[in-house]
Amino acid sequence: MKKEIKTEQAPKAIGPYSQAVQCGNLLFISGQIPLDSQGRLVGEKIEEQTRQALSNVSSILTAAGGTVENLIEVTVFLTDLSYFGQFNEIYGEWLGQGVMPARAVVEVSRLPKGVLIEIAAKAYVDI
C-alpha cells in the first residue's frame, strides 16, 4: 500500500505529483528544486541552489521518519556539468560519514523554473 508523504518544510508540489510516496519501507522522493517552503526560488548560484534542494530532501526524509543515512539512491540533474565540483563538495558535507547512497549525476538542457539543479532520491524508512 502506498502513502503520500508531505511536509510544510519543503515546497508544495507544483504539478500533479507528491513530494514523496512511501510504499512499504521504500520512500520515493520527487525531484526537489531550490524553492523554499513558500515556493520562492533560493539563490542564483549553484552553491545556494544545491543547499536548498538538499534541505528540501532532508525535510521530506524527516517527515517520513528518516535521515540522510536512510538514502539508498540519489539522482542529480544539473544544467551544466561544470557545476559538478561545487555540487559534489556540498553534497559530501551534507551526507557526512557512513555508507554513501548510489548516485547518478546527469546534465540536462533545462529544469523547471530555470533552476540549475534538481535532486530526486530513494530511501528506506521504518514502518
C-alpha positions as CSV (number, residue, x, y, z in Angstrom):
1,M,0.0,0.0,0.0
2,K,1.3,3.4,-0.9
3,K,1.1,6.5,1.3
4,E,1.7,10.2,0.5
5,I,4.4,11.9,2.5
6,K,4.3,15.7,2.6
7,T,5.6,18.5,4.8
8,E,5.2,22.2,5.1
9,Q,9.0,22.4,5.5
10,A,9.5,21.8,1.8
11,P,7.8,23.4,-1.2
12,K,4.4,22.1,-2.2
13,A,4.3,20.1,-5.4
14,I,4.0,22.4,-8.4
15,G,2.2,19.8,-10.5
16,P,0.2,16.6,-10.3
17,Y,2.7,14.6,-8.1
18,S,3.5,14.1,-4.4
19,Q,6.6,15.4,-2.5
20,A,7.2,11.7,-1.8
21,V,5.4,8.4,-1.8
22,Q,6.1,5.6,0.7
23,C,5.5,2.0,-0.3
24,G,6.3,-0.4,2.4
25,N,9.8,0.5,3.6
26,L,10.7,2.3,0.5
27,L,10.4,6.1,0.1
28,F,10.5,7.8,-3.3
29,I,11.2,11.5,-3.1
30,S,10.2,13.6,-6.1
31,G,12.8,15.8,-7.7
32,Q,13.5,18.8,-5.5
33,I,14.5,22.1,-6.9
34,P,15.8,25.1,-4.9
35,L,12.5,26.5,-3.8
36,D,11.9,27.4,-0.2
37,S,8.8,26.2,1.7
38,Q,6.9,29.2,0.4
39,G,7.7,28.3,-3.2
40,R,10.3,31.1,-3.7
41,L,13.5,30.5,-5.7
42,V,16.5,30.5,-3.4
43,G,19.8,31.8,-4.8
44,E,21.2,32.3,-8.2
45,K,24.5,30.4,-7.8
46,I,24.8,26.6,-7.8
47,E,26.1,26.5,-4.2
48,E,22.9,28.2,-2.8
49,Q,20.6,26.2,-5.0
50,T,22.3,22.9,-4.1
51,R,21.9,23.6,-0.3
52,Q,18.2,24.5,-0.7
53,A,17.5,21.4,-2.9
54,L,19.3,19.2,-0.3
55,S,17.4,20.9,2.5
56,N,14.1,20.0,0.8
57,V,15.2,16.4,0.5
58,S,16.1,16.4,4.3
59,S,12.8,17.9,5.3
60,I,10.9,15.2,3.3
61,L,13.1,12.5,4.8
62,T,12.4,13.8,8.3
63,A,8.6,13.9,7.6
64,A,8.8,10.2,6.7
65,G,10.8,9.4,9.9
66,G,14.2,9.1,8.2
67,T,17.5,10.9,7.8
68,V,20.2,11.1,5.1
69,E,21.5,7.8,6.5
70,N,18.4,6.2,5.0
71,L,19.2,7.2,1.4
72,I,19.8,4.4,-1.0
73,E,19.9,6.2,-4.3
74,V,20.1,9.9,-5.4
75,T,19.7,11.2,-8.9
76,V,21.0,14.7,-9.6
77,F,20.2,16.8,-12.7
78,L,22.5,19.8,-13.5
79,T,22.0,22.3,-16.3
80,D,25.8,22.4,-16.7
81,L,28.3,19.7,-15.6
82,S,30.8,22.4,-14.9
83,Y,28.9,22.8,-11.6
84,F,29.8,19.2,-10.6
85,G,32.7,20.2,-8.3
86,Q,30.8,22.7,-6.3
87,F,27.8,20.4,-6.0
88,N,29.9,17.4,-5.1
89,E,31.6,19.3,-2.2
90,I,28.3,20.4,-0.7
91,Y,26.7,17.0,-1.2
92,G,29.6,15.2,0.5
93,E,29.4,17.6,3.5
94,W,25.6,17.1,3.7
95,L,25.9,13.3,3.7
96,G,28.7,13.1,6.3
97,Q,30.2,9.7,7.0
98,G,28.9,6.2,6.5
99,V,27.6,4.2,3.6
100,M,27.1,6.5,0.7
101,P,23.9,6.1,-1.4
102,A,24.2,5.1,-5.1
103,R,24.1,8.1,-7.3
104,A,23.8,9.4,-10.8
105,V,24.6,12.9,-12.0
106,V,23.4,14.0,-15.4
107,E,23.4,17.2,-17.4
108,V,20.1,18.4,-18.8
109,S,19.2,21.3,-21.1
110,R,16.6,22.8,-18.8
111,L,14.9,22.4,-15.5
112,P,11.6,23.8,-14.1
113,K,11.6,27.5,-13.2
114,G,15.0,27.9,-14.8
115,V,16.9,26.4,-11.8
116,L,20.4,25.0,-12.1
117,I,19.8,21.7,-10.1
118,E,17.1,19.1,-9.3
119,I,17.6,16.2,-6.9
120,A,15.4,13.1,-6.6
121,A,16.0,10.3,-4.1
122,K,15.0,6.9,-2.9
123,A,15.4,5.8,0.8
124,Y,14.2,3.1,3.2
125,V,12.3,4.0,6.3
126,D,10.9,2.1,9.2
127,I,7.2,1.4,9.2
